[in-house]
Amino acid sequence: MSTLVFLHAHPDDEASSTSGSIARAVHEGHRVVVVFATNGDHGEVADDLAEGETVLMRRRTEAAASGRVLGVHRIEWLGYADSGMTGWAQNDAEAAFARADVDEAAGRLAGILDDEDADDLIGYDWHGGYGHPDHVRVHHVAHRAASLARRTPRMLEVTMNRDAMRAMMAGAPEGPGFDVDGPMDDGNPMGLPQDEIHWDVDVSDYLDTKRASMQAHASQVSDIGMFMAMPPEIFSGAFGHEYYVEPGRPAGMTQGWPFG
């Protein structure tokens, strides 16, 4: 069995993008570690925060709950602040992950990789899927950490299948939603075209677990509330497959399971 380390930008990113793969990996006996680059402290403020409870505290609690749902063996935090979206004042905060020294952040992650003797490291594609500054930083930090680790792990990059999303939008009964080919946070389109993706992972057997993992992050009403309101067939279409790039692998997308 392998040890898989997933680096995510914020608590709840693990739920929406890789929780199906995480649940399957755990089910098959792999050890799974989830590392959050930021504390998610610029997320939505829950209506039911207790006296003295902060957004950061709530989001850590929610991440722990998601981890229990998925069976994650270890959760770690790199300790950076959420940078917010491109152009936000938070981009310039001293502790913002988007401003983090790549070698310093990668060194923190490499320490976890060494501690776990990790086989696989999962980060994000070159523009973080939709250009969020923290997601883009994850890409660079993950690759640098892999090079610093005592034993170089195999790299995979989470992405979104732009072609599949476009087809799903075109076939929606209410007509196309947002334009996946339009500019996202960094001016680039959403995700990657299918011919740049290597792995299409069917996680439909784990959709109930994926939904529960998302629900654990209930304070993030704008995204999670929208996902939870989806009819089952729409939720399945949106979240039943997870996609990965494997740098160095020959071109061509394989429908299968990359983790042995």
N, C-alpha and C positions, 0 to 999 in steps of 0.2 A: 504493500500500500504506500501511497505517496503523501507528502505534506504539502498542502496548497496554501499560499499566502495571498490574500486578496487585499490590495491597497485601494481604498475608496476615499473620495474627497470629503464627503459629509455623511453623518448618520442619516440614513434612509436611502442613500445611493446603493448600498448593498442589496436592499430589499427590491428596488425597482429594476435593477439591471442584472444581478447575478444570483439572486436568492434561489432560483430553480436549480442552477448548477451547484450551488453550495449544498442544498438539501440532498441532491442526488449523490454528490461526493461523500457526504457524511453517511448516507444510507449504505453506500458501497464500502464503507470502512476506511476512507481516507481521513487524515487529520486536516482540519480546516482552521486557519487563523485569519481573522479579519482585522485589518489595521485601518484606522481612520486618520487621515491627514489633519483634519480640522475638527474643532469642537462643535461646529454647526451653530455657533452663537448668534448668527444673524438670521436664523430661521424664524418662523412665525411664533408669536408669543401665545401660548395656550391660555384659554379663558379661565382654566381651573388651576393656575399656578398657586401653590400653597404659599403662605407667608414665609418669606426667606428663600423660596425656591427660585432659581434663575432658569433662563432658557437653556443655558449650558447644562445645568443639572438635569433638567427634564430630558434633554436630548441624549444624555448619557444613559439615563434610565430606560429610555425607549430603545436605544441601541442594544442594551443588555437584554431587554425583552425579546427583541428580534433575534438576537443570538440564541436565546433559549428555544425559540420556535424552530430555528434551523438546525440546532444541535451543534453550533460552532464551539470549538474546543477552547479558543482563546480570543480575546478582543484586546487590542492595544491602540493607544492614541499617540500620534506624533507630537501633539500639543500645540499646533498652530491655530490661529484665529481664522474664521471664515472670512474670505476676501470680498464676498458679495459679487454681484454681476459686473461686467465691464463698465467702467465709468463711474461706479459708486465711490463715495468718499472712503469707504472701508478698504478699497484697493491699496490705499497708501498707509494703512495702519502698520505700526512697527512690527507687530506679530503676525500680520497677514501671510497666509501660506503662499500667495502669489508673489510675495516679495522675498520669500525664504531663499537663503543660499542653497543651491541645489546640492552641493557636496555635503553641507551640514545635515540637511533633511535626509539625503540618501544614506548618510552615515547612521542616522537613527534607525532607518529601515533595515539597513544591512546588519545591524546588531540583532534585530529580530530574526532575519533570515539565517544568520549564523547560529543563533540560539535554537532555532527549530531545525537546522540542517535542511532547509526548504528545497523541495524538488521543483516546484512551479511557483512563479510569481505572476500575478494577474494585475495589470494596470489598465490604462485607457489608451485609445488610439491617439494619433498625433494632435488632434484638436479637441480631445476630451469629449467627443460625441457631438457637442453643440457649442463649444467655445468658451464655456465658463472658465475664468482664470484659474480657479483651483483645480479643475479637471485637466486643463492643459499642463499645469505644474505636476500633477500626478504622473503624467506620461514621462516627463523628463526625470523626475525623482526615481520612478520605478526602474527605468533603464540604467540610471547611474548606480542605484543600489545593487542591481544585478551584477554590475561590473566590479563593485567593491566587496561583494560577499565572498566569504572563504571558498564556497563551492557555488559556481555560477548556476543559478536556477534557469530552467526553461521559461521563456517569456511568452505571455499571451496578453492581448490587448482587447478589452471590452469595447464593442462598438454597436452601432445600430445599422440595420440593413435599409438603406435609403430607398432602394427599389421596392422592397416588400412593403415599406411604409406608404410609399406613393400608391401602390396598387390597393392597399387596404383603404386608404383615404378615398380613392376614386370609386371604390365599391360600396362605400358607406351609404345607407338609405337616405340620410339627410344631405348627401353630397359631400364633396371634399371639405375637410377641416382646414387646419393650417397648411401652408405650403412648405413641404419638406425640402424643396429645392430653393426656397428663399433664404435670405441671410439670417443666420442665428446670432448668438452673442458676439462672435468674432467676425461676422460677415460671411462665413462659409455655410454651405448647406448642412442639414442635419445628417449625422452619421457618415457612412461611406457607401459608395456603390457596391453592388453585390460582387463584382469581379475583383474587388480589392479585399474581400473577406475570405477567410480560410475555413472557419468552422460555423456550422449552423446546428445548434444544440436544441433538440426538442425536449422541452421541460414540461410538457402538458400533463404528465403524470404527477407533477409536483405543484400544480397550480393552486391547490387549496393551501399548501404550505407557503407558497409565495404570497398569496393574498393575506394570510395571517401575519407574515413578516412585514408586509406593508402596513397592515392595520396597527402593528405595534408602534408605528410612528404617527399616531393619530393627531398629534399636535400640529402637524404640517398639513393644514386643512386644504390649502389650495390645490396641492398635488394629490395627496393621499385621499382626500375627500372625493375628488374627481374620479380617481381610479376605483374606489370602492363603489361608486355609483354606476359603474359600467355594467350593463347586462352581461351575464356569463359568456355569451358567444363573442361579445366585443372584447371583454377582458382576455379571453383565450386567444383571440386574434392579435391583440396588442402585446401580450406577455407570455405566450406559449412557446416562444423560441428566443434563445439568447445567442448572440453572435460574437465571434472572436477573430482577431487577426493574430497570426503567428509569424513574427518577423523571421525571414529567412526561408520560410516554407514556399515551395513552388506555387504559382498562381492556380486558383481554382478552389471553389467552395465545396467542402465535404459535409454532408449531413451525417453527423455522428457524434462521438463522445471523445473529447481530446485528453481526458485525464486517466486513461488506462483502466 
